[in-house]
Amino acid sequence: MDRDLFEQALRGHSGASGESFDAAHDRKTLQLCRQVERALSLALAGDRHEVLRDLTVDAVEPMGSAAQLLVRVLVPASVEVSVIEVIGILDGASPRLRAVVAQSICRKRTPSLSFLPVPLRAGNPSDVTDAGNHTANLEGGDHVE
């Protein structure tokens, strides 16, 4: 019986109810995502880099767990750099952005952030194009002081 519980735990199933853990619907994980979204929105809006100031945080979602978060940012058509350049700019700002997140959340470890820029089409700001797999992976799940 203990072996069955162990195997269920390895597969992500809880022992009692048989349901698997879903980070995307976990209350604490969703709370963390909202905190990170607010912190990054404020950080980008007040950033010294013009391109970063033009970006808008659309959503923050867990990537499997709360240790790795996907940050979807909207890139308006008025931004005159490519999506690849936006990724480079986000990558360069990653230490500063993670430090802002670390100060804004009540966690021992700061989650890693992966950015997905989503270009907006000219004329309709609510209509987004497919950004493909262009993500900037800002590694490091260690504690930032």
Secondary structure, DSSP 8 states (H G I E B T S, - for coil): -HHHHHHHHHTTB-TTT--B--GGG-HHHHHHHHHHHHHHHHHHHT-SSHHHHH-EEEEEEESSSTTEEEEEEEE-TT--S-HHHHHHHHHHHHHHHHHHHHHHS--SS--EEEEEEEEB-TT-TT-B---TT--EEE---S---
